[in-house]
Amino acid sequence: MLGMMQHQPLLVSSLIEHACHSHPEQEIISRQPDGSLQRSTYASVAQRARRLANALARLGVRPGMRVATLAWNGYRHMELYYAVSGMGAVLHTINPRLFAEQITYIANHAEDQVLFYDTSFAPLVEALAPSMPGVKHFVAMAARAEILERGPAGVLCYEDLLAAESDEYEWPVLDEASAASLCYTSGTTGNPKGVLYSHRSTVLHAMAVCSVDGLGLSGADTALVVVPMFHVNAWGMPYAGALCGARLVLPGAALDGHSVYQIMRSERVTLALGVPTVWQMLFGYVEQQKLLPRQDLCLQRCVIGGAAASQSMIERFEQDFGARVIHAWGMTELSPLGTVCHLQPKHAGLAPQERLRLQQKQGRAVFGVTLKIVDDDGLRLPHDGKAAGRLKVRGHWVAAGYYNNAGKVIDEEGYFDTGDVATIDADGYMHVTDRAKDVIKSGGEWISSIDLENAAMGHAAVAEAAVIGVAHPTWQERPLLVVVRKPGAAVTREALLAHLAGQVAKWWVPDDVVFVDSLPHTATGKLQKVRLRELLKDYRLPVQA
């Protein structure tokens, strides 16, 4: 017997229409290239998105066609999120930090028909346009007076397109399984791979972001979306914000410590979301200027994802900013939210150090995502907090395959292999101990490079740390610690190893420390260990007799 309830498809367009009717005057603040702030509203975004949908139709865009963006976080980019997907086309956000060859590869692989770009990327688009034969129209996301001389031939003006159209547009009723947006992985090994999100998966993911056991986003929040809109759709924030009516602050390209701090203060931000590298820059600015963020700011929560949050970073936000860290884990293939670390009532009496250790875990699966860990033979491992195995996931917003790729990515039970090695304890808290390709095997035992990096980051002189495995004649591999010192700080190899000796098992302590000026990162801010190994390929450990 079937239930007798109405069935309405879950569509991206329903989010912005809900926002337009339920919280039309809630602000969306965007920092412009000149540093000024532009203030829009959900009602304005909805109206302009309808104009844009009419303009796209006039340009020949039809359902299923891919429309690309090369843009920072801003109100025009948000309008594209809704116009493109709402009309039934597919929004393809391209990461401008990728190598030029990767950008042209994914634009051609996706068969993009139209490319919208911020004017700061005009020289890049001009250079790449000849290698994108499928792109029929290039649109500069600006008013006519703001368009630079540089750019591809025949460039169109965003504001001119909108001015020529009516805001009367009836969003089509689509199959909720229709493709809504397309994001590509960063391609650290091989070519980037496309993850094609549906309307259904996008709306369900937005609901999870707003849930209390998710990120708890609500209409009472002013959220600083530091995570780029070209990186996994800004962790779903443009959709979740429309769902709940959160006030969104979109910082544009200015992500340095000074710019982030100033906009946090001026807009009274309560929630901020970003990767650890951005927060390190913020900490550096606070230190240099001797600021008092706990008094200056209104920050209550900080969501950290993209890479593990170290204990020192969690402590810093709590002590100096008065903000609670929400440690989250996910990936492009998960839209990206998979787990969130919230404490349970039974943890209220934990000693500070025990609580911080728990907060370093990536957390428990949100509703809609199921986890398992398996050994090398694919057999399930116990959730005892000790057994470490390959982390696999399935759920409502987890990829079942890659765009235009025939390879199988899920197992017989429908689980996707994340490539991470993790433990899961009896309460369901998942802790990523390494990427499968980065785990260090020494004398038959695994050493977590992530745990070592987090421990090293607890030293006051360390700005950034990475750990890689280096060949050893006796133990197969041993850990090598690679460190970037904070400006003006001095620390020796011996001091760092002594610092680690008090925090990890004796046999985990690295055999050596190498100091460098900087570490290589992927286009999404993650440590690029493949590149780091290449740079240190000639390094040899000091082998003890």
Secondary structure, DSSP 8 states (H G I E B T S, - for coil): -----------HHHHHHHHHHHSTT-EEEEE-TTS-EEEEEHHHHHHHHHHHHHHHHHTT--TT-EEEEE--SSHHHHHHHHHHHHTT-EEEE--TTS-HHHHHHHHHHHTEEEEEE-GGGHHHHHHHGGG-TT--EEEESS-GGG--S-S-TT-EEHHHHHHTS-S--------TTSEEEEEE---SSSS--EEEEEHHHHHHHHHHHHSTTTT---TT-EEEE-S-TTSHHHHTHHHHHHHHT-EEEE-TT--SHHHHHHHHHHTT-SEEEE-HHHHHHHHHHHHHHT--HHHH----EEEE-SS---HHHHHHIIIII--EEEEEEE-GGGSSEEEEE---GGGTT--HHHHHHHHTS-BEE-TTEEEEEE-TTS-B---SSS--EEEEEEETTS-SS-TT-----B-TTS-EEEEEEEEE-TT--EEEEEETTT-EEETTEEE-HHHHHHHHHTSTTEEEEEEEEEEETTTEEEEEEEEEE-TT----HHHHHHHHHTTS-GGGS-SEEEE-S---B-TTS-B-HHHHHHHTTT-------
